[in-house]
Amino acid sequence: MFIKYENIKDEILIDCRTKEEFELMPLFDKNIPIIDKNKYMIIKKFYPCAFFVIIYGLLKNKYEIKEKLIKYSNNKKSKIVVGCSKGRLRSPIMYFYAKSLGINAKILYKGIKRFYYK
């Protein structure tokens, strides 16, 4: 389910953070945001609602997200690694969605931010 960054070989790397987060810390080369900046700010202010906000974002954008996941995984032929800030909510939710589509996926262990803030 989880993969360490140093163990990534030929997988397609997909960042599921907001477009703004992706541009600030571009560790991965592809971006499929689950939520936008406004929803992210809601989560920052009131973390207990985060799960529901992220699920809502996925459901609201599921067709666009599905299309991009299938495209980036080369029509489900390539393995993908999904990453978010800390690997706690957005990437696991995206992982389960990708798996439900039949895509071979993993989650980046401990997320992306740790590579930028030490």
C-alpha positions as CSV (number, residue, x, y, z in Angstrom):
1,M,0.0,0.0,0.0
2,F,2.8,2.4,0.9
3,I,6.1,2.9,-0.9
4,K,9.2,4.9,0.2
5,Y,10.4,7.5,-2.3
6,E,13.8,5.7,-2.7
7,N,12.0,2.5,-3.7
8,I,10.1,4.1,-6.6
9,K,11.4,2.8,-9.9
10,D,9.2,3.2,-13.1
11,E,5.9,4.2,-11.5
12,I,4.0,7.2,-12.7
13,L,4.1,9.9,-9.9
14,I,0.8,11.7,-9.2
15,D,0.5,14.6,-6.7
16,C,-3.1,14.9,-5.5
17,R,-2.6,18.2,-3.6
18,T,-4.0,21.5,-4.8
19,K,-2.5,23.2,-7.9
20,E,-0.9,25.8,-5.7
21,E,0.8,23.3,-3.4
22,F,2.0,21.3,-6.4
23,E,3.5,24.4,-7.9
24,L,5.3,25.3,-4.6
25,M,6.7,21.8,-4.1
26,P,6.9,19.9,-7.4
27,L,8.3,16.6,-6.3
28,F,6.1,14.7,-8.7
29,D,5.5,15.5,-12.4
30,K,1.7,15.1,-12.6
31,N,-1.0,16.8,-10.6
32,I,-4.6,15.6,-10.0
33,P,-6.0,17.8,-7.2
34,I,-8.9,16.3,-5.2
35,I,-9.8,19.6,-3.7
36,D,-9.2,23.3,-4.6
37,K,-7.5,26.0,-2.6
38,N,-10.8,27.1,-1.0
39,K,-11.6,23.6,0.3
40,Y,-8.0,23.3,1.5
41,M,-8.4,26.4,3.6
42,I,-11.5,25.0,5.2
43,I,-9.5,21.9,6.2
44,K,-6.7,24.1,7.6
45,K,-9.2,26.0,9.8
46,F,-11.2,23.0,11.0
47,Y,-9.3,19.7,10.5
48,P,-12.1,17.4,11.9
49,C,-14.1,18.0,8.7
50,A,-11.2,17.1,6.4
51,F,-12.2,13.6,5.6
52,F,-15.7,14.7,4.5
53,V,-14.4,17.7,2.5
54,I,-12.0,15.5,0.6
55,I,-14.6,12.8,-0.1
56,Y,-16.9,15.5,-1.3
57,G,-14.2,16.9,-3.6
58,L,-13.5,13.4,-5.0
59,L,-17.2,12.7,-5.6
60,K,-17.8,16.2,-7.2
61,N,-14.8,15.7,-9.6
62,K,-14.9,11.9,-10.0
63,Y,-15.2,11.9,-13.7
64,E,-12.4,14.3,-14.3
65,I,-10.2,12.5,-11.8
66,K,-11.1,9.1,-13.3
67,E,-10.2,10.3,-16.8
68,K,-6.8,11.7,-15.7
69,L,-6.0,8.6,-13.6
70,I,-6.7,6.3,-16.6
71,K,-4.7,8.6,-18.9
72,Y,-1.7,8.9,-16.6
73,S,-1.7,5.2,-15.9
74,N,-1.5,4.5,-19.6
75,N,-5.0,3.0,-19.6
76,K,-4.3,1.0,-16.4
77,K,-1.1,-0.6,-17.7
78,S,1.4,1.4,-15.6
79,K,1.8,1.5,-11.9
80,I,1.2,4.8,-10.1
81,V,2.3,6.3,-6.9
82,V,0.0,8.9,-5.3
83,G,1.3,11.6,-3.0
84,C,-0.1,14.4,-0.9
85,S,1.3,16.6,1.9
86,K,1.8,14.1,4.7
87,G,0.2,10.9,3.2
88,R,-2.7,10.8,5.7
89,L,-5.9,11.7,3.8
90,R,-5.8,12.9,0.2
91,S,-3.4,10.3,-1.2
92,P,-5.0,7.3,0.6
93,I,-8.4,8.4,-0.7
94,M,-7.0,8.8,-4.2
95,Y,-5.3,5.4,-3.8
96,F,-8.6,3.7,-3.0
97,Y,-10.3,5.4,-5.9
98,A,-7.6,4.3,-8.3
99,K,-7.7,0.8,-7.0
100,S,-11.5,0.7,-7.5
101,L,-10.8,1.6,-11.1
102,G,-8.4,-1.3,-11.5
103,I,-5.2,0.8,-11.4
104,N,-2.2,-0.7,-9.7
105,A,-1.4,2.1,-7.1
106,K,0.7,2.8,-4.1
107,I,0.9,5.8,-1.6
108,L,4.0,7.8,-1.0
109,Y,5.1,7.0,2.5
110,K,4.9,10.1,4.8
111,G,4.1,12.4,1.9
112,I,5.8,15.1,-0.1
113,K,6.3,18.0,2.4
114,R,9.0,16.2,4.3
115,F,11.3,16.6,1.3
116,Y,10.9,20.4,1.5
117,Y,10.7,21.1,5.2
118,K,13.2,19.5,7.6
